[in-house]
């Protein structure tokens, strides 16, 4: 089914569970983008079996009406979210 999704023919991508992880996004000027959802490429305009058609926006993908950032997991039923990195894992040092 991945081959069909790469063609962008509006086909449905199978195998996406109730938890959706966004692992990457490529957007192109004037052309359809691709989102990697649960490790699978989904071309903009293709449907996901449990979440409808994802929409690629600046810095995120809207899945089932909810915005999801790269490296974030969304549980579709409850709306619960989790990041790939635990809170406090990244520190920003300000230079003087």
C-alpha angles and dihedrals in degrees: 000000000000090000090058091050091054090056089058092224094147093257122150122257111223131210102048112138130208087273113072120196119190108209101169147351133205118188123185130199109253094354136083117273132218130232123197105223117181088347095305126109113243116188116221108268096030118116127237113219096234101029113034122231117343116222119213114221133167107301096348148046124236110224121180089347093306126108115235125191125214111277091021126118121211125196101215098206100048100024090232114155135201133183125225088238121054118241112280094021092117122055125192117210117201115218118229 
